[in-house]
Amino acid sequence: MYSQGVIYSGRNRRATVRAQKAWRSSLLLGALMVVSIAINAAIVLATGNGG
């Protein structure tokens, strides 16, 4: 099954590259969201529970 996937990806290299780029960008977006949430939480804690 894995080897079939490798052959398939080899046949559609351009499509897989595009998919990899999309996956990477979505991962980056998720990381940015996590970082922003963490920063917001830190600000809330620093200002005394959002007061």
N, C-alpha and C positions, 0 to 999 in steps of 0.2 A: 504494500500500500504506500509506504514511504517512497520507494523507488519510483512508483508511478507518479507521485507528486513531483519528484525531482525532474522526471522526463517532461511532465506537463509544464513545469515552470521553465524548463529549457526551451520548450517549443514557443512559449509565450513570454519571452524574457522582458519585452517592453511592458506588457501588462503587469508582470510581477514587480518590476521596478517602480511602476506607478503606484501599485498597491503598497509597496514598502514605504514609499515617500509619504503616502496618505497616512499609513499606520504611524510613521515616525512623527508626523506633524500633529496627529491626534494625541499621541503620547506626550509631546511637548506641551500641547494645549492643556492636557490633564495635569501635568506637572505645574504649569503656571497657575492653574486654578487652585491646586493644593497649596501652593506657596502663598497665594493671595489670601486664602482662607486662614492659613496659619498666621499671617501678618495681621489680619483683622482680629483674630482671637487674641493675639498678643496685645494689640491696641486696647481691646475691650478689657483685658485683665489689667493692663497698666493704668487705665483710667478708672478702675474700680467698678468692674462689672457693668460697664456701659452707662454709668451714671455721668 
